[in-house]
Amino acid sequence: MEFVFEGLVSTVLPAQTGTSARGEWHSQNVVFEMQNNSPYTRKVSVKFFNKRDEVARLVVGAAYNVTFDIESREYNGRWYTDVIARRIEPKGATQPQYSEPLPTPAAPTAAPAAAPMPTEEPAMTAAQVVDDLPF
């Protein structure tokens, strides 16, 4: 299940890297100030796992819509919970922002002209009519 909140980037924490059986990994937490109608400021730390480019584009103090999952796991009898980022978009963005224009598709080529369809069926002669019904 995915959840969404709106928040301002408060702090970008240092990155952690490592190697597992599946290869190298990159993890970085970002602290957001949640935008709500409460008089108290709420902060949440969101983990970005193998999303180095997304974290690099974040601007401290800017507002974002964060789509996330909550995941818990047990280790040595203790439970740990992570808020894991799935998608992040600048607040109010309807389309992703690109630094260079997208390539335009090539103009479609004209399809070859097809033979005109006949408008009426030709009449059958008596010799062409065959009664081959078995009964």
Beta strands, then each sheet from edge to edge (+ up, - down):
strand 1: 3-12
strand 2: 16-20
strand 3: 23-34
strand 4: 42-49
strand 5: 63-75
strand 6: 78-90
sheet 1: 2+ 3- 1+ 5- 6+
sheet 2: 2+ 3- 4+
end
